[in-house]
Each structure stands twice: as C-alpha cells, then as structure tokens.
C-alpha cells in the first residue's frame, strides 16, 4: 500500500470524494494496521488461559476465513 500510495490516493479520492490529505492518511493508517496484525498475529491468536474461580477454562481463536468490508 505504501509503495502504491500515489496510485491509490487518486482512485480512492475519485471513488469516495475524499480530500487527498484524508486519503493519504487512511492509506498509511491501513498499512500500519496490517503491519501490526502481521507482527503480532501469533500473540493475538494464542490460546488464553483465564483463571476461573471454579473449574478450568481456555479460549481458543480459530480461523474462519477471509473477512473484508465493502464501503461506499
């Protein structure tokens, strides 16, 4: 995204009517979010072991496939 920022800025601004400066910020924010998830994926997806008062418990994250949003 960062490498193609100039190209993406034009497309997003035309399609969504956003100002260039807003679009640039959105692209960089999205790239930062992708970086964060790729860097921390192992931690985010690791089993959690809460300490309930009674019994044993764990929380397991399971993949469900690709998720995306379509916006106007």
PyMOL commands that set and color helices and strands:
alter all, ss='L'
color gray80, all
select helices_A, chain A and resi 5-16+20-45
alter helices_A, ss='H'
color red, helices_A
deselect
rebuild
show_as cartoon
